[in-house]
Amino acid sequence: MSVILKADDYLDNDVAYLLGMILMRGTFHVERDIRRLIIQFPYKSLEVKGITGKKQEIDKETFIRLSLDATRNRIQELLEVDLQTTKHNREVQLVAVFTRNTMSWRNLRTLLNNKNSYLEFEIPHVIFEAPEDIQKDFLRGIADTASNPNKADLDQLGAQRIVIEFQHGNWVLPIQLCRLLQENLGIKVSHILWGHPNIRSPWDESKGKSWAKEHRMRIFAGDFAPIGYNFSYKQKMFEELVTWNEKKGLAVTTKFCNPKIKKIRGGGKPKQKDEKDKSLPVAVRGHFDGYYQICQKLGCEQGCPSSQIEMFDEHDEY
């Protein structure tokens, strides 16, 4: 009889990296005796704008495939199955086919609490207790699948940020990732732009629920430098963003996000018709004047007494 290893026995750098990719864009499929793990790498356009503003059209499909080829041996040896890359609409898929109920399949399912999709995955508890190098590889897996550094996301002063995108249906994962970044690794999160009618574009006659978009976690480029990307084309663009901030004097000391002490100036946000939409989790149905109020409703514990409480400074929300 086979024995399934405990999660902390099975977790190493390669597993952590793969887990990060699965967590953000992976799905498990079972059809009779065939089991498939599919990880999606979507891209919205072929055009890339360099930090200087010069447009450059690249074949993102090829870049993704090349990046996956660079990590193929790492993942293939871990899973002990053949890996395939396929194109589907505007995404590249990494597909692993298991003809048997292997140990690697069972351990991945166990680590992800036997859930099937990135719409419901949560960060495995063992990640929070893992060594720092394991946590960083886990985050690189997340970044390679759910973050595309480019010059489009910047703050009011022009400082470049990177964005990690979460599917709209998963409201738990952003809170957990923010905790891992800030409390465990000391990496500052600017804020989370929630897919909520008080935070994103409200209901529109022509577009419908235009607020029901992905959740976007924003991090200033320099703050994310200890993590970075394994995909070489993403890392190159990311390094340009970091350098830009430094040259422009925008690599300022940012603060850790602590929703418990944030304030709002002014009269708050106007009410919107979809605030109690049934597609929203019960906890966040209603009116919110700032993203951080949603974080609190979803269980954010940033700034609670800990060895890192001194990192959190009070500041206002604009």
C-alpha positions as CSV (number, residue, x, y, z in Angstrom):
1,M,0.0,0.0,0.0
2,S,1.4,3.4,-1.0
3,V,2.0,6.0,1.7
4,I,1.4,9.7,1.0
5,L,4.2,11.9,2.3
6,K,3.4,14.7,4.7
7,A,3.2,18.0,3.0
8,D,6.3,19.4,4.7
9,D,8.3,16.3,3.7
10,Y,7.3,16.7,0.0
11,L,7.8,20.5,-0.2
12,D,11.1,21.7,-1.8
13,N,12.0,24.6,-4.1
14,D,10.8,22.9,-7.3
15,V,7.5,21.9,-5.7
16,A,7.1,25.4,-4.3
17,Y,7.6,27.0,-7.8
18,L,5.1,24.6,-9.4
19,L,2.6,25.2,-6.6
20,G,2.8,28.9,-7.2
21,M,2.0,28.4,-10.9
22,I,-0.9,26.0,-10.2
23,L,-2.3,28.3,-7.5
24,M,-2.8,31.2,-9.9
25,R,-3.7,29.5,-13.2
26,G,-3.9,25.8,-12.7
27,T,-6.7,23.2,-12.9
28,F,-6.9,19.5,-12.1
29,H,-9.0,17.3,-14.5
30,V,-10.0,13.7,-14.1
31,E,-11.6,11.7,-16.9
32,R,-11.9,8.0,-16.1
33,D,-8.3,6.8,-15.6
34,I,-6.7,9.9,-17.2
35,R,-5.6,12.8,-15.0
36,R,-4.5,16.2,-16.3
37,L,-2.9,19.2,-14.8
38,I,-3.3,22.3,-16.9
39,I,-1.6,25.6,-16.2
40,Q,-2.7,28.6,-18.3
41,F,-0.4,31.4,-19.4
42,P,-2.6,34.1,-20.9
43,Y,-1.6,37.1,-22.9
44,K,-3.8,40.1,-23.9
45,S,-1.8,41.5,-26.8
46,L,1.4,41.0,-28.8
47,E,2.4,44.6,-28.3
48,V,4.9,45.6,-25.6
49,K,5.7,49.2,-24.7
50,G,9.2,49.7,-23.5
51,I,9.9,52.0,-20.6
52,T,11.0,54.8,-22.9
53,G,7.6,54.6,-24.6
54,K,8.8,52.9,-27.8
55,K,6.5,50.3,-29.0
56,Q,7.8,46.9,-29.9
57,E,5.7,44.0,-31.2
58,I,6.9,40.6,-30.0
59,D,5.6,37.1,-30.3
60,K,4.5,36.5,-26.7
61,E,3.5,32.9,-27.5
62,T,7.0,32.1,-28.5
63,F,8.5,33.9,-25.4
64,I,6.2,32.0,-23.1
65,R,7.1,28.7,-24.8
66,L,10.8,29.5,-24.5
67,S,10.5,30.3,-20.9
68,L,8.6,27.1,-20.2
69,D,11.2,25.1,-22.1
70,A,13.8,26.6,-19.7
71,T,11.9,25.2,-16.7
72,R,10.6,22.0,-18.4
73,N,13.3,19.7,-17.0
74,R,12.7,21.0,-13.6
75,I,9.0,20.3,-13.6
76,Q,9.2,17.1,-15.7
77,E,11.6,15.5,-13.3
78,L,9.4,16.4,-10.4
79,L,6.2,15.0,-11.9
80,E,7.7,12.1,-13.8
81,V,5.3,12.6,-16.7
82,D,5.6,14.1,-20.2
83,L,4.8,17.8,-20.5
84,Q,3.2,19.5,-23.5
85,T,2.7,23.1,-24.4
86,T,-0.4,24.0,-26.5
87,K,-2.0,27.2,-27.8
88,H,-5.6,28.0,-26.9
89,N,-7.0,31.3,-28.0
90,R,-4.8,34.0,-26.4
91,E,-2.9,31.7,-24.0
92,V,-0.3,29.0,-23.9
93,Q,-1.2,26.0,-21.8
94,L,1.3,23.7,-20.0
95,V,-0.3,20.2,-19.8
96,A,0.8,17.3,-17.7
97,V,-1.0,14.0,-18.4
98,F,-1.0,11.3,-15.6
99,T,-2.0,7.8,-16.7
100,R,-1.7,6.6,-13.1
101,N,-2.6,7.9,-9.7
102,T,1.1,8.8,-9.0
103,M,2.6,10.0,-5.8
104,S,3.3,13.5,-7.3
105,W,-0.4,13.8,-8.4
106,R,-1.6,12.8,-5.0
107,N,0.8,15.1,-3.1
108,L,-0.1,18.1,-5.3
109,R,-3.8,17.5,-4.6
110,T,-3.1,17.1,-0.9
111,L,-1.1,20.3,-0.7
112,L,-4.0,22.2,-2.4
113,N,-6.6,20.6,-0.1
114,N,-8.1,18.5,-3.0
115,K,-9.6,21.6,-4.6
116,N,-9.7,21.6,-8.4
117,S,-9.2,25.2,-9.7
118,Y,-7.4,28.5,-9.3
119,L,-10.9,29.9,-8.6
120,E,-10.9,28.2,-5.3
121,F,-7.3,27.5,-4.4
122,E,-5.7,28.9,-1.2
123,I,-2.1,29.2,-0.1
124,P,-1.1,25.9,1.6
125,H,-0.5,26.4,5.3
126,V,2.9,24.7,4.9
127,I,4.1,27.6,2.7
128,F,3.8,30.1,5.6
129,E,6.0,27.9,7.7
130,A,8.6,27.1,5.0
131,P,12.1,28.5,4.8
132,E,12.5,31.9,3.0
133,D,14.0,30.4,-0.2
134,I,11.0,28.1,-0.5
135,Q,8.6,31.0,-0.1
136,K,10.5,33.0,-2.8
137,D,10.3,30.2,-5.3
138,F,6.6,29.9,-4.6
139,L,6.2,33.6,-5.3
140,R,8.2,33.4,-8.5
141,G,5.8,30.7,-9.7
142,I,2.9,33.1,-8.9
143,A,4.7,36.0,-10.7
144,D,5.5,34.0,-13.9
145,T,1.8,33.0,-14.3
146,A,-0.1,36.0,-12.9
147,S,2.0,39.1,-13.5
148,N,3.1,40.8,-16.6
149,P,5.5,43.8,-15.9
150,N,5.0,46.8,-18.2
151,K,5.1,50.5,-18.0
152,A,1.3,51.0,-17.9
153,D,0.8,50.7,-14.1
154,L,2.3,53.6,-12.3
155,D,1.4,55.8,-9.4
156,Q,0.5,59.6,-9.5
157,L,4.2,60.5,-9.3
158,G,5.1,58.1,-12.2
159,A,6.7,55.4,-10.1
160,Q,6.5,52.0,-11.8
161,R,4.6,49.2,-10.1
162,I,4.1,45.5,-10.9
163,V,0.7,43.9,-10.7
164,I,-0.4,40.4,-9.6
165,E,-3.8,39.5,-11.0
166,F,-6.3,37.3,-9.3
167,Q,-9.4,35.8,-10.9
168,H,-12.5,37.6,-9.7
169,G,-14.0,34.5,-8.2
170,N,-11.2,34.1,-5.6
171,W,-11.5,36.6,-2.8
172,V,-9.5,34.7,-0.3
173,L,-6.2,34.4,-2.1
174,P,-5.2,38.1,-2.3
175,I,-5.5,38.5,1.5
176,Q,-3.3,35.4,2.0
177,L,-0.7,36.5,-0.5
178,C,-0.5,39.9,1.0
179,R,0.2,38.3,4.4
180,L,2.9,36.1,3.0
181,L,4.6,39.0,1.3
182,Q,4.5,41.5,4.1
183,E,4.5,39.5,7.3
184,N,6.8,36.6,6.2
185,L,9.1,38.3,3.7
186,G,9.0,42.0,4.6
187,I,7.9,42.9,1.0
188,K,5.6,45.9,0.9
189,V,2.3,45.8,-0.8
190,S,0.9,49.1,-2.0
191,H,-2.7,48.1,-2.1
192,I,-5.3,45.7,-3.6
193,L,-7.6,47.0,-6.3
194,W,-10.7,44.8,-5.7
195,G,-13.2,43.8,-8.3
196,H,-16.0,45.6,-6.4
197,P,-18.5,48.3,-7.6
198,N,-17.1,50.8,-5.0
199,I,-13.5,50.2,-6.1
200,R,-13.5,49.5,-9.8
201,S,-15.6,51.1,-12.5
202,P,-19.3,50.9,-11.5
203,W,-22.2,49.4,-13.4
204,D,-22.4,50.8,-17.0
205,E,-25.4,50.7,-19.3
206,S,-23.3,49.5,-22.2
207,K,-20.8,47.3,-20.4
208,G,-22.9,45.9,-17.6
209,K,-20.9,44.8,-14.5
210,S,-17.7,46.5,-15.6
211,W,-16.5,46.3,-11.9
212,A,-16.5,42.5,-12.0
213,K,-12.9,42.3,-13.1
214,E,-9.8,40.6,-11.8
215,H,-8.4,41.7,-8.4
216,R,-5.1,43.6,-8.8
217,M,-2.4,43.6,-6.2
218,R,0.0,46.5,-6.8
219,I,3.6,46.5,-5.6
220,F,6.2,49.1,-6.4
221,A,8.9,47.6,-8.6
222,G,11.8,48.1,-6.3
223,D,10.0,46.4,-3.4
224,F,9.5,43.3,-5.5
225,A,13.2,43.1,-6.5
226,P,13.9,40.3,-3.9
227,I,11.5,38.1,-5.8
228,G,11.5,38.9,-9.5
229,Y,10.6,36.5,-12.3
230,N,12.0,33.2,-13.6
231,F,10.7,33.9,-17.1
232,S,13.6,35.8,-18.7
233,Y,11.5,38.2,-20.9
234,K,9.5,39.2,-17.8
235,Q,12.6,39.6,-15.7
236,K,14.2,41.9,-18.4
237,M,11.1,44.2,-18.5
238,F,10.9,44.1,-14.7
239,E,14.5,45.2,-14.3
240,E,13.8,48.1,-16.7
241,L,11.0,49.3,-14.4
242,V,13.3,49.1,-11.3
243,T,16.0,51.0,-13.1
244,W,13.5,53.7,-14.3
245,N,12.4,54.3,-10.7
246,E,15.9,54.6,-9.5
247,K,17.0,57.0,-12.3
248,K,14.0,59.2,-11.8
249,G,14.4,59.3,-8.1
250,L,11.2,57.5,-7.6
251,A,12.6,54.6,-5.7
252,V,11.3,56.1,-2.5
253,T,10.8,54.3,0.8
254,T,7.3,53.0,0.7
255,K,5.2,51.9,3.6
256,F,3.6,48.6,4.5
257,C,-0.1,48.4,4.0
258,N,-2.0,48.1,7.3
259,P,-5.8,48.4,6.8
260,K,-6.3,48.7,10.5
261,I,-4.9,52.2,10.7
262,K,-5.7,53.6,7.3
263,K,-7.9,56.7,7.0
264,I,-10.0,58.3,4.2
265,R,-10.0,62.0,3.6
266,G,-13.1,63.7,2.2
267,G,-16.7,62.4,2.0
268,G,-16.0,58.8,0.8
269,K,-17.2,57.1,-2.3
270,P,-20.7,57.5,-3.8
271,K,-23.1,54.6,-3.5
272,Q,-23.4,52.2,-6.5
273,K,-26.4,50.1,-7.6
274,D,-24.5,46.8,-7.5
275,E,-23.1,47.1,-4.0
276,K,-25.3,44.2,-2.8
277,D,-25.0,42.1,-6.0
278,K,-25.5,38.4,-5.3
279,S,-22.3,37.5,-7.2
280,L,-20.3,39.2,-4.5
281,P,-19.3,37.2,-1.4
282,V,-21.7,37.9,1.5
283,A,-18.9,39.5,3.5
284,V,-18.3,42.3,0.9
285,R,-21.9,43.0,0.0
286,G,-22.6,46.6,0.9
287,H,-20.9,50.0,0.7
288,F,-17.1,50.5,1.1
289,D,-15.2,53.8,1.0
290,G,-11.8,52.2,0.5
291,Y,-10.2,49.0,-0.6
292,Y,-8.8,48.4,2.8
293,Q,-12.3,48.1,4.3
294,I,-12.8,45.2,2.0
295,C,-9.5,43.7,3.2
296,Q,-10.7,43.9,6.8
297,K,-14.0,42.3,6.0
298,L,-12.1,39.4,4.3
299,G,-10.0,38.8,7.4
300,C,-6.9,40.9,6.9
301,E,-4.7,40.8,10.1
302,Q,-1.9,43.1,8.9
303,G,-0.4,45.0,11.8
304,C,-1.5,42.6,14.5
305,P,1.1,42.2,17.3
306,S,4.1,40.3,15.9
307,S,7.8,40.6,15.5
308,Q,7.3,42.9,12.6
309,I,4.7,45.3,14.0
310,E,7.3,48.2,13.9
311,M,7.2,48.0,10.1
312,F,3.6,49.4,9.9
313,D,3.3,53.2,10.0
314,E,0.1,55.1,10.0
315,H,-0.8,57.0,6.9
316,D,-3.9,58.3,5.1
317,E,-5.8,56.9,2.2
318,Y,-6.4,59.3,-0.6
